[in-house]
Amino acid sequence: MEFDVRLVIRFFLFLCLPVMLTGCDKQSDAGEQDYVDPVGGEVIEGKEGLVGHLYIGKRGEPMVDTPFKDPDGNMVRLSDFIGKPVLVNIWATWCAPCVVEMPMLDKLAAREKNRLKVLVVSQDIQGAEKVEPFFAKADFNELEAYTDQENGLSFGFGSGLMPTTVLYDAEGKEVWRVIGAMDWDGARAAALMEETLAGS
C-alpha cells in the first residue's frame, strides 16, 4: 500500500493541531492549560480539569452516516442504532482528555443501558491494533471497541476536535454535542440527557 503524505498532513491539520491548541496536550497539567472556546456558548467545567463546550446549533439534523467498524471488524453506521437514543463519542488513545472521559462513559453506559446506547468510536489511524490493547487494559464493563481509521465521523461532525460527543434521539436527530471533555458523572451531564432519555 502506498504511503500518502498528503493524507497524513491533512489528518494532522484537521484533528491534531486544533486539539493541541485547545488543551489536548498530554505533556501539560490540565489545570495549567487555557481553554479556547471554539464556537461560543456554554462552557462546562468538571472534575479533573475537564472542560467542554455545549453546542446546540445542529439540533434536529440527521445522523452522520459514514461507515465505521464494530468490535468484530464489521462495517456499521450510526443509523443501525436508531430506535434508542445514542451518545456517540469520538476519541483517540493519544488524547489525554479522551482517556480521562472513558471510565465515566463506561459508568454512564452501565447506568443508562436500558435507555441509551453509548458508542465510543476511536479515530486512531492504527485501528484495532491500537485500540484493543487499550480496552484490554482498561477492562470496561459496557463500552465496546468501535474504530474509525478513516476518521469519517470526525470529518462528518466537523468540529475538528477530540473528544467530541454527540447525543442523538431515538429517531436519529441530533439533540446537542459537547466539543471537548465532559464530566459524565456530573449533575450537568445528567440534566442535559434526561430531557431526551425521559421519553425512551
mmCIF file of the C-alpha atoms, coordinates in Angstrom:
data_MODEL
# 
_entry.id   MODEL 
# 
loop_
_atom_site.group_PDB 
_atom_site.id 
_atom_site.type_symbol 
_atom_site.label_atom_id 
_atom_site.label_alt_id 
_atom_site.label_comp_id 
_atom_site.label_asym_id 
_atom_site.label_entity_id 
_atom_site.label_seq_id 
_atom_site.pdbx_PDB_ins_code 
_atom_site.Cartn_x 
_atom_site.Cartn_y 
_atom_site.Cartn_z 
_atom_site.occupancy 
_atom_site.B_iso_or_equiv 
_atom_site.pdbx_formal_charge 
_atom_site.auth_seq_id 
_atom_site.auth_comp_id 
_atom_site.auth_asym_id 
_atom_site.auth_atom_id 
_atom_site.pdbx_PDB_model_num 
ATOM 1   C CA . MET A 1 1   ? 0.000   0.000  0.000  1.00 0.00 ? 1   MET A CA 1 
ATOM 2   C CA . GLU A 1 2   ? 1.428   3.397  -0.990 1.00 0.00 ? 2   GLU A CA 1 
ATOM 3   C CA . PHE A 1 3   ? 2.039   5.867  1.825  1.00 0.00 ? 3   PHE A CA 1 
ATOM 4   C CA . ASP A 1 4   ? 0.138   9.105  1.189  1.00 0.00 ? 4   ASP A CA 1 
ATOM 5   C CA . VAL A 1 5   ? 1.929   12.007 2.893  1.00 0.00 ? 5   VAL A CA 1 
ATOM 6   C CA . ARG A 1 6   ? -0.855  14.429 1.965  1.00 0.00 ? 6   ARG A CA 1 
ATOM 7   C CA . LEU A 1 7   ? -3.407  12.308 3.843  1.00 0.00 ? 7   LEU A CA 1 
ATOM 8   C CA . VAL A 1 8   ? -1.232  12.321 6.963  1.00 0.00 ? 8   VAL A CA 1 
ATOM 9   C CA . ILE A 1 9   ? -0.737  16.098 6.772  1.00 0.00 ? 9   ILE A CA 1 
ATOM 10  C CA . ARG A 1 10  ? -4.461  16.663 6.257  1.00 0.00 ? 10  ARG A CA 1 
ATOM 11  C CA . PHE A 1 11  ? -5.220  14.398 9.214  1.00 0.00 ? 11  PHE A CA 1 
ATOM 12  C CA . PHE A 1 12  ? -2.756  16.332 11.405 1.00 0.00 ? 12  PHE A CA 1 
ATOM 13  C CA . LEU A 1 13  ? -4.096  19.734 10.431 1.00 0.00 ? 13  LEU A CA 1 
ATOM 14  C CA . PHE A 1 14  ? -7.746  18.742 10.804 1.00 0.00 ? 14  PHE A CA 1 
ATOM 15  C CA . LEU A 1 15  ? -7.541  16.806 14.066 1.00 0.00 ? 15  LEU A CA 1 
ATOM 16  C CA . CYS A 1 16  ? -4.263  17.160 15.881 1.00 0.00 ? 16  CYS A CA 1 
ATOM 17  C CA . LEU A 1 17  ? -3.470  20.858 15.555 1.00 0.00 ? 17  LEU A CA 1 
ATOM 18  C CA . PRO A 1 18  ? -6.854  22.154 16.822 1.00 0.00 ? 18  PRO A CA 1 
ATOM 19  C CA . VAL A 1 19  ? -6.765  19.649 19.686 1.00 0.00 ? 19  VAL A CA 1 
ATOM 20  C CA . MET A 1 20  ? -3.331  20.810 20.762 1.00 0.00 ? 20  MET A CA 1 
ATOM 21  C CA . LEU A 1 21  ? -4.489  24.410 20.611 1.00 0.00 ? 21  LEU A CA 1 
ATOM 22  C CA . THR A 1 22  ? -7.464  23.625 22.862 1.00 0.00 ? 22  THR A CA 1 
ATOM 23  C CA . GLY A 1 23  ? -5.640  21.642 25.519 1.00 0.00 ? 23  GLY A CA 1 
ATOM 24  C CA . CYS A 1 24  ? -5.253  18.033 24.379 1.00 0.00 ? 24  CYS A CA 1 
ATOM 25  C CA . ASP A 1 25  ? -1.569  18.153 25.303 1.00 0.00 ? 25  ASP A CA 1 
ATOM 26  C CA . LYS A 1 26  ? -0.553  15.039 27.209 1.00 0.00 ? 26  LYS A CA 1 
ATOM 27  C CA . GLN A 1 27  ? 2.651   16.696 28.411 1.00 0.00 ? 27  GLN A CA 1 
ATOM 28  C CA . SER A 1 28  ? 0.977   19.511 30.368 1.00 0.00 ? 28  SER A CA 1 
ATOM 29  C CA . ASP A 1 29  ? -1.063  19.557 33.530 1.00 0.00 ? 29  ASP A CA 1 
ATOM 30  C CA . ALA A 1 30  ? -4.748  20.059 32.629 1.00 0.00 ? 30  ALA A CA 1 
ATOM 31  C CA . GLY A 1 31  ? -5.121  22.801 35.231 1.00 0.00 ? 31  GLY A CA 1 
ATOM 32  C CA . GLU A 1 32  ? -2.400  24.894 33.593 1.00 0.00 ? 32  GLU A CA 1 
ATOM 33  C CA . GLN A 1 33  ? -3.898  24.919 30.112 1.00 0.00 ? 33  GLN A CA 1 
ATOM 34  C CA . ASP A 1 34  ? -6.034  27.705 28.712 1.00 0.00 ? 34  ASP A CA 1 
ATOM 35  C CA . TYR A 1 35  ? -9.274  26.578 27.106 1.00 0.00 ? 35  TYR A CA 1 
ATOM 36  C CA . VAL A 1 36  ? -10.069 28.108 23.742 1.00 0.00 ? 36  VAL A CA 1 
ATOM 37  C CA . ASP A 1 37  ? -13.843 28.136 23.163 1.00 0.00 ? 37  ASP A CA 1 
ATOM 38  C CA . PRO A 1 38  ? -14.249 27.044 19.517 1.00 0.00 ? 38  PRO A CA 1 
ATOM 39  C CA . VAL A 1 39  ? -17.795 28.213 18.747 1.00 0.00 ? 39  VAL A CA 1 
ATOM 40  C CA . GLY A 1 40  ? -19.199 30.301 21.609 1.00 0.00 ? 40  GLY A CA 1 
ATOM 41  C CA . GLY A 1 41  ? -21.915 29.321 24.079 1.00 0.00 ? 41  GLY A CA 1 
ATOM 42  C CA . GLU A 1 42  ? -21.951 27.413 27.354 1.00 0.00 ? 42  GLU A CA 1 
ATOM 43  C CA . VAL A 1 43  ? -18.598 26.251 28.654 1.00 0.00 ? 43  VAL A CA 1 
ATOM 44  C CA . ILE A 1 44  ? -18.916 23.351 31.103 1.00 0.00 ? 44  ILE A CA 1 
ATOM 45  C CA . GLU A 1 45  ? -16.116 22.714 33.567 1.00 0.00 ? 45  GLU A CA 1 
ATOM 46  C CA . GLY A 1 46  ? -15.955 19.463 35.507 1.00 0.00 ? 46  GLY A CA 1 
ATOM 47  C CA . LYS A 1 47  ? -13.725 17.395 37.747 1.00 0.00 ? 47  LYS A CA 1 
ATOM 48  C CA . GLU A 1 48  ? -10.131 16.541 36.836 1.00 0.00 ? 48  GLU A CA 1 
ATOM 49  C CA . GLY A 1 49  ? -9.810  19.742 34.809 1.00 0.00 ? 49  GLY A CA 1 
ATOM 50  C CA . LEU A 1 50  ? -12.278 18.593 32.148 1.00 0.00 ? 50  LEU A CA 1 
ATOM 51  C CA . VAL A 1 51  ? -13.613 21.434 30.027 1.00 0.00 ? 51  VAL A CA 1 
ATOM 52  C CA . GLY A 1 52  ? -16.180 21.103 27.259 1.00 0.00 ? 52  GLY A CA 1 
ATOM 53  C CA . HIS A 1 53  ? -18.391 23.318 25.164 1.00 0.00 ? 53  HIS A CA 1 
ATOM 54  C CA . LEU A 1 54  ? -22.122 22.616 24.791 1.00 0.00 ? 54  LEU A CA 1 
ATOM 55  C CA . TYR A 1 55  ? -23.303 23.315 21.241 1.00 0.00 ? 55  TYR A CA 1 
ATOM 56  C CA . ILE A 1 56  ? -26.928 23.100 20.050 1.00 0.00 ? 56  ILE A CA 1 
ATOM 57  C CA . GLY A 1 57  ? -26.533 24.703 16.630 1.00 0.00 ? 57  GLY A CA 1 
ATOM 58  C CA . LYS A 1 58  ? -27.080 21.397 14.814 1.00 0.00 ? 58  LYS A CA 1 
ATOM 59  C CA . ARG A 1 59  ? -30.172 20.338 16.788 1.00 0.00 ? 59  ARG A CA 1 
ATOM 60  C CA . GLY A 1 60  ? -32.585 18.381 14.615 1.00 0.00 ? 60  GLY A CA 1 
ATOM 61  C CA . GLU A 1 61  ? -30.022 17.456 11.954 1.00 0.00 ? 61  GLU A CA 1 
ATOM 62  C CA . PRO A 1 62  ? -29.819 13.795 10.890 1.00 0.00 ? 62  PRO A CA 1 
ATOM 63  C CA . MET A 1 63  ? -27.069 11.436 11.990 1.00 0.00 ? 63  MET A CA 1 
ATOM 64  C CA . VAL A 1 64  ? -23.704 11.496 10.312 1.00 0.00 ? 64  VAL A CA 1 
ATOM 65  C CA . ASP A 1 65  ? -23.937 8.227  8.417  1.00 0.00 ? 65  ASP A CA 1 
ATOM 66  C CA . THR A 1 66  ? -20.370 7.409  7.450  1.00 0.00 ? 66  THR A CA 1 
ATOM 67  C CA . PRO A 1 67  ? -19.349 3.757  7.977  1.00 0.00 ? 67  PRO A CA 1 
ATOM 68  C CA . PHE A 1 68  ? -17.025 2.585  10.758 1.00 0.00 ? 68  PHE A CA 1 
ATOM 69  C CA . LYS A 1 69  ? -16.082 -0.788 12.272 1.00 0.00 ? 69  LYS A CA 1 
ATOM 70  C CA . ASP A 1 70  ? -17.748 -2.640 15.118 1.00 0.00 ? 70  ASP A CA 1 
ATOM 71  C CA . PRO A 1 71  ? -15.687 -4.706 17.607 1.00 0.00 ? 71  PRO A CA 1 
ATOM 72  C CA . ASP A 1 72  ? -15.816 -7.713 15.244 1.00 0.00 ? 72  ASP A CA 1 
ATOM 73  C CA . GLY A 1 73  ? -14.491 -5.694 12.293 1.00 0.00 ? 73  GLY A CA 1 
ATOM 74  C CA . ASN A 1 74  ? -17.851 -5.459 10.503 1.00 0.00 ? 74  ASN A CA 1 
ATOM 75  C CA . MET A 1 75  ? -18.869 -2.175 8.896  1.00 0.00 ? 75  MET A CA 1 
ATOM 76  C CA . VAL A 1 76  ? -21.730 -0.380 10.661 1.00 0.00 ? 76  VAL A CA 1 
ATOM 77  C CA . ARG A 1 77  ? -23.345 3.069  10.551 1.00 0.00 ? 77  ARG A CA 1 
ATOM 78  C CA . LEU A 1 78  ? -24.926 5.212  13.241 1.00 0.00 ? 78  LEU A CA 1 
ATOM 79  C CA . SER A 1 79  ? -28.298 4.647  11.569 1.00 0.00 ? 79  SER A CA 1 
ATOM 80  C CA . ASP A 1 80  ? -28.014 0.978  12.580 1.00 0.00 ? 80  ASP A CA 1 
ATOM 81  C CA . PHE A 1 81  ? -28.675 2.115  16.168 1.00 0.00 ? 81  PHE A CA 1 
ATOM 82  C CA . ILE A 1 82  ? -31.847 4.141  15.533 1.00 0.00 ? 82  ILE A CA 1 
ATOM 83  C CA . GLY A 1 83  ? -34.675 3.202  17.897 1.00 0.00 ? 83  GLY A CA 1 
ATOM 84  C CA . LYS A 1 84  ? -32.995 4.292  21.125 1.00 0.00 ? 84  LYS A CA 1 
ATOM 85  C CA . PRO A 1 85  ? -31.106 7.498  21.970 1.00 0.00 ? 85  PRO A CA 1 
ATOM 86  C CA . VAL A 1 86  ? -27.410 7.185  21.077 1.00 0.00 ? 86  VAL A CA 1 
ATOM 87  C CA . LEU A 1 87  ? -24.478 9.040  22.628 1.00 0.00 ? 87  LEU A CA 1 
ATOM 88  C CA . VAL A 1 88  ? -21.532 8.950  20.208 1.00 0.00 ? 88  VAL A CA 1 
ATOM 89  C CA . ASN A 1 89  ? -18.070 9.840  21.468 1.00 0.00 ? 89  ASN A CA 1 
ATOM 90  C CA . ILE A 1 90  ? -15.107 10.193 19.109 1.00 0.00 ? 90  ILE A CA 1 
ATOM 91  C CA . TRP A 1 91  ? -11.782 9.764  20.839 1.00 0.00 ? 91  TRP A CA 1 
ATOM 92  C CA . ALA A 1 92  ? -8.200  8.553  20.408 1.00 0.00 ? 92  ALA A CA 1 
ATOM 93  C CA . THR A 1 93  ? -5.760  6.702  22.646 1.00 0.00 ? 93  THR A CA 1 
ATOM 94  C CA . TRP A 1 94  ? -3.260  9.585  22.370 1.00 0.00 ? 94  TRP A CA 1 
ATOM 95  C CA . CYS A 1 95  ? -5.766  12.239 23.523 1.00 0.00 ? 95  CYS A CA 1 
ATOM 96  C CA . ALA A 1 96  ? -5.404  12.712 27.295 1.00 0.00 ? 96  ALA A CA 1 
ATOM 97  C CA . PRO A 1 97  ? -8.872  14.250 27.957 1.00 0.00 ? 97  PRO A CA 1 
ATOM 98  C CA . CYS A 1 98  ? -10.443 11.449 25.892 1.00 0.00 ? 98  CYS A CA 1 
ATOM 99  C CA . VAL A 1 99  ? -8.771  8.814  28.057 1.00 0.00 ? 99  VAL A CA 1 
ATOM 100 C CA . VAL A 1 100 ? -9.928  10.557 31.258 1.00 0.00 ? 100 VAL A CA 1 
ATOM 101 C CA . GLU A 1 101 ? -13.532 10.503 29.986 1.00 0.00 ? 101 GLU A CA 1 
ATOM 102 C CA . MET A 1 102 ? -13.641 6.795  29.151 1.00 0.00 ? 102 MET A CA 1 
ATOM 103 C CA . PRO A 1 103 ? -14.276 5.338  32.642 1.00 0.00 ? 103 PRO A CA 1 
ATOM 104 C CA . MET A 1 104 ? -17.044 7.920  33.147 1.00 0.00 ? 104 MET A CA 1 
ATOM 105 C CA . LEU A 1 105 ? -18.622 6.977  29.826 1.00 0.00 ? 105 LEU A CA 1 
ATOM 106 C CA . ASP A 1 106 ? -18.421 3.316  30.849 1.00 0.00 ? 106 ASP A CA 1 
ATOM 107 C CA . LYS A 1 107 ? -20.294 4.083  34.089 1.00 0.00 ? 107 LYS A CA 1 
ATOM 108 C CA . LEU A 1 108 ? -22.866 6.112  32.143 1.00 0.00 ? 108 LEU A CA 1 
ATOM 109 C CA . ALA A 1 109 ? -23.356 3.230  29.705 1.00 0.00 ? 109 ALA A CA 1 
ATOM 110 C CA . ALA A 1 110 ? -23.958 0.852  32.627 1.00 0.00 ? 110 ALA A CA 1 
ATOM 111 C CA . ARG A 1 111 ? -26.360 3.229  34.430 1.00 0.00 ? 111 ARG A CA 1 
ATOM 112 C CA . GLU A 1 112 ? -28.446 4.045  31.378 1.00 0.00 ? 112 GLU A CA 1 
ATOM 113 C CA . LYS A 1 113 ? -28.175 0.859  29.283 1.00 0.00 ? 113 LYS A CA 1 
ATOM 114 C CA . ASN A 1 114 ? -31.946 0.427  29.164 1.00 0.00 ? 114 ASN A CA 1 
ATOM 115 C CA . ARG A 1 115 ? -32.491 3.947  27.817 1.00 0.00 ? 115 ARG A CA 1 
ATOM 116 C CA . LEU A 1 116 ? -29.275 4.866  25.988 1.00 0.00 ? 116 LEU A CA 1 
ATOM 117 C CA . LYS A 1 117 ? -26.646 3.324  23.702 1.00 0.00 ? 117 LYS A CA 1 
ATOM 118 C CA . VAL A 1 118 ? -23.159 4.729  24.322 1.00 0.00 ? 118 VAL A CA 1 
ATOM 119 C CA . LEU A 1 119 ? -20.806 4.343  21.362 1.00 0.00 ? 119 LEU A CA 1 
ATOM 120 C CA . VAL A 1 120 ? -17.134 5.258  21.725 1.00 0.00 ? 120 VAL A CA 1 
ATOM 121 C CA . VAL A 1 121 ? -15.511 5.295  18.300 1.00 0.00 ? 121 VAL A CA 1 
ATOM 122 C CA . SER A 1 122 ? -11.738 5.524  18.147 1.00 0.00 ? 122 SER A CA 1 
ATOM 123 C CA . GLN A 1 123 ? -10.187 7.758  15.494 1.00 0.00 ? 123 GLN A CA 1 
ATOM 124 C CA . ASP A 1 124 ? -6.745  6.123  15.868 1.00 0.00 ? 124 ASP A CA 1 
ATOM 125 C CA . ILE A 1 125 ? -5.408  5.504  12.372 1.00 0.00 ? 125 ILE A CA 1 
ATOM 126 C CA . GLN A 1 126 ? -3.951  2.170  13.559 1.00 0.00 ? 126 GLN A CA 1 
ATOM 127 C CA . GLY A 1 127 ? -7.478  0.956  14.346 1.00 0.00 ? 127 GLY A CA 1 
ATOM 128 C CA . ALA A 1 128 ? -7.920  -2.232 16.374 1.00 0.00 ? 128 ALA A CA 1 
ATOM 129 C CA . GLU A 1 129 ? -4.152  -2.706 16.626 1.00 0.00 ? 129 GLU A CA 1 
ATOM 130 C CA . LYS A 1 130 ? -4.010  0.311  18.943 1.00 0.00 ? 130 LYS A CA 1 
ATOM 131 C CA . VAL A 1 131 ? -7.483  0.172  20.494 1.00 0.00 ? 131 VAL A CA 1 
ATOM 132 C CA . GLU A 1 132 ? -7.774  -3.490 21.517 1.00 0.00 ? 132 GLU A CA 1 
ATOM 133 C CA . PRO A 1 133 ? -4.790  -3.373 23.937 1.00 0.00 ? 133 PRO A CA 1 
ATOM 134 C CA . PHE A 1 134 ? -6.187  -0.151 25.438 1.00 0.00 ? 134 PHE A CA 1 
ATOM 135 C CA . PHE A 1 135 ? -9.564  -1.830 26.042 1.00 0.00 ? 135 PHE A CA 1 
ATOM 136 C CA . ALA A 1 136 ? -7.941  -4.982 27.422 1.00 0.00 ? 136 ALA A CA 1 
ATOM 137 C CA . LYS A 1 137 ? -6.016  -2.939 29.977 1.00 0.00 ? 137 LYS A CA 1 
ATOM 138 C CA . ALA A 1 138 ? -8.989  -0.723 30.892 1.00 0.00 ? 138 ALA A CA 1 
ATOM 139 C CA . ASP A 1 139 ? -11.370 -3.676 31.372 1.00 0.00 ? 139 ASP A CA 1 
ATOM 140 C CA . PHE A 1 140 ? -14.552 -1.688 30.713 1.00 0.00 ? 140 PHE A CA 1 
ATOM 141 C CA . ASN A 1 141 ? -17.888 -3.240 31.707 1.00 0.00 ? 141 ASN A CA 1 
ATOM 142 C CA . GLU A 1 142 ? -20.102 -1.779 28.962 1.00 0.00 ? 142 GLU A CA 1 
ATOM 143 C CA . LEU A 1 143 ? -18.047 0.091  26.361 1.00 0.00 ? 143 LEU A CA 1 
ATOM 144 C CA . GLU A 1 144 ? -17.108 -1.696 23.158 1.00 0.00 ? 144 GLU A CA 1 
ATOM 145 C CA . ALA A 1 145 ? -14.163 -1.012 20.862 1.00 0.00 ? 145 ALA A CA 1 
ATOM 146 C CA . TYR A 1 146 ? -15.560 0.635  17.724 1.00 0.00 ? 146 TYR A CA 1 
ATOM 147 C CA . THR A 1 147 ? -12.957 2.034  15.323 1.00 0.00 ? 147 THR A CA 1 
ATOM 148 C CA . ASP A 1 148 ? -12.925 4.588  12.516 1.00 0.00 ? 148 ASP A CA 1 
ATOM 149 C CA . GLN A 1 149 ? -9.474  4.538  10.894 1.00 0.00 ? 149 GLN A CA 1 
ATOM 150 C CA . GLU A 1 150 ? -10.660 6.762  8.045  1.00 0.00 ? 150 GLU A CA 1 
ATOM 151 C CA . ASN A 1 151 ? -11.822 9.425  10.537 1.00 0.00 ? 151 ASN A CA 1 
ATOM 152 C CA . GLY A 1 152 ? -15.173 9.635  8.763  1.00 0.00 ? 152 GLY A CA 1 
ATOM 153 C CA . LEU A 1 153 ? -17.042 10.573 11.933 1.00 0.00 ? 153 LEU A CA 1 
ATOM 154 C CA . SER A 1 154 ? -14.501 13.277 12.770 1.00 0.00 ? 154 SER A CA 1 
ATOM 155 C CA . PHE A 1 155 ? -14.922 14.832 9.343  1.00 0.00 ? 155 PHE A CA 1 
ATOM 156 C CA . GLY A 1 156 ? -18.693 14.316 9.463  1.00 0.00 ? 156 GLY A CA 1 
ATOM 157 C CA . PHE A 1 157 ? -19.059 16.015 12.851 1.00 0.00 ? 157 PHE A CA 1 
ATOM 158 C CA . GLY A 1 158 ? -16.896 18.844 11.567 1.00 0.00 ? 158 GLY A CA 1 
ATOM 159 C CA . SER A 1 159 ? -15.646 20.027 14.965 1.00 0.00 ? 159 SER A CA 1 
ATOM 160 C CA . GLY A 1 160 ? -12.004 19.205 14.283 1.00 0.00 ? 160 GLY A CA 1 
ATOM 161 C CA . LEU A 1 161 ? -11.597 18.400 17.987 1.00 0.00 ? 161 LEU A CA 1 
ATOM 162 C CA . MET A 1 162 ? -11.420 15.345 20.184 1.00 0.00 ? 162 MET A CA 1 
ATOM 163 C CA . PRO A 1 163 ? -13.156 14.383 22.229 1.00 0.00 ? 163 PRO A CA 1 
ATOM 164 C CA . THR A 1 164 ? -16.438 15.369 20.618 1.00 0.00 ? 164 THR A CA 1 
ATOM 165 C CA . THR A 1 165 ? -19.624 13.725 21.883 1.00 0.00 ? 165 THR A CA 1 
ATOM 166 C CA . VAL A 1 166 ? -22.990 13.924 20.106 1.00 0.00 ? 166 VAL A CA 1 
ATOM 167 C CA . LEU A 1 167 ? -26.377 12.927 21.530 1.00 0.00 ? 167 LEU A CA 1 
ATOM 168 C CA . TYR A 1 168 ? -28.956 11.689 19.017 1.00 0.00 ? 168 TYR A CA 1 
ATOM 169 C CA . ASP A 1 169 ? -32.575 10.999 19.899 1.00 0.00 ? 169 ASP A CA 1 
ATOM 170 C CA . ALA A 1 170 ? -34.343 7.709  19.147 1.00 0.00 ? 170 ALA A CA 1 
ATOM 171 C CA . GLU A 1 171 ? -35.219 8.935  15.628 1.00 0.00 ? 171 GLU A CA 1 
ATOM 172 C CA . GLY A 1 172 ? -31.585 9.714  14.813 1.00 0.00 ? 172 GLY A CA 1 
ATOM 173 C CA . LYS A 1 173 ? -31.828 13.511 15.121 1.00 0.00 ? 173 LYS A CA 1 
ATOM 174 C CA . GLU A 1 174 ? -29.094 15.469 16.865 1.00 0.00 ? 174 GLU A CA 1 
ATOM 175 C CA . VAL A 1 175 ? -30.036 16.919 20.258 1.00 0.00 ? 175 VAL A CA 1 
ATOM 176 C CA . TRP A 1 176 ? -26.728 18.534 21.276 1.00 0.00 ? 176 TRP A CA 1 
ATOM 177 C CA . ARG A 1 177 ? -22.998 17.983 21.229 1.00 0.00 ? 177 ARG A CA 1 
ATOM 178 C CA . VAL A 1 178 ? -20.144 18.583 23.637 1.00 0.00 ? 178 VAL A CA 1 
ATOM 179 C CA . ILE A 1 179 ? -16.926 19.683 21.985 1.00 0.00 ? 179 ILE A CA 1 
ATOM 180 C CA . GLY A 1 180 ? -14.113 18.875 24.391 1.00 0.00 ? 180 GLY A CA 1 
ATOM 181 C CA . ALA A 1 181 ? -14.211 16.800 27.558 1.00 0.00 ? 181 ALA A CA 1 
ATOM 182 C CA . MET A 1 182 ? -17.170 16.376 29.911 1.00 0.00 ? 182 MET A CA 1 
ATOM 183 C CA . ASP A 1 183 ? -17.746 15.122 33.440 1.00 0.00 ? 183 ASP A CA 1 
ATOM 184 C CA . TRP A 1 184 ? -20.215 12.367 32.503 1.00 0.00 ? 184 TRP A CA 1 
ATOM 185 C CA . ASP A 1 185 ? -20.752 11.561 36.204 1.00 0.00 ? 185 ASP A CA 1 
ATOM 186 C CA . GLY A 1 186 ? -21.796 15.138 36.964 1.00 0.00 ? 186 GLY A CA 1 
ATOM 187 C CA . ALA A 1 187 ? -25.185 16.715 37.531 1.00 0.00 ? 187 ALA A CA 1 
ATOM 188 C CA . ARG A 1 188 ? -24.965 18.886 34.401 1.00 0.00 ? 188 ARG A CA 1 
ATOM 189 C CA . ALA A 1 189 ? -24.480 15.868 32.135 1.00 0.00 ? 189 ALA A CA 1 
ATOM 190 C CA . ALA A 1 190 ? -27.391 14.052 33.791 1.00 0.00 ? 190 ALA A CA 1 
ATOM 191 C CA . ALA A 1 191 ? -29.674 17.060 33.365 1.00 0.00 ? 191 ALA A CA 1 
ATOM 192 C CA . LEU A 1 192 ? -28.714 17.513 29.711 1.00 0.00 ? 192 LEU A CA 1 
ATOM 193 C CA . MET A 1 193 ? -29.500 13.894 28.911 1.00 0.00 ? 193 MET A CA 1 
ATOM 194 C CA . GLU A 1 194 ? -32.662 13.498 30.952 1.00 0.00 ? 194 GLU A CA 1 
ATOM 195 C CA . GLU A 1 195 ? -34.803 15.565 28.599 1.00 0.00 ? 195 GLU A CA 1 
ATOM 196 C CA . THR A 1 196 ? -34.092 13.056 25.815 1.00 0.00 ? 196 THR A CA 1 
ATOM 197 C CA . LEU A 1 197 ? -33.943 9.909  27.933 1.00 0.00 ? 197 LEU A CA 1 
ATOM 198 C CA . ALA A 1 198 ? -37.164 10.583 29.869 1.00 0.00 ? 198 ALA A CA 1 
ATOM 199 C CA . GLY A 1 199 ? -39.237 9.639  26.846 1.00 0.00 ? 199 GLY A CA 1 
ATOM 200 C CA . SER A 1 200 ? -37.315 6.497  25.956 1.00 0.00 ? 200 SER A CA 1 
# 
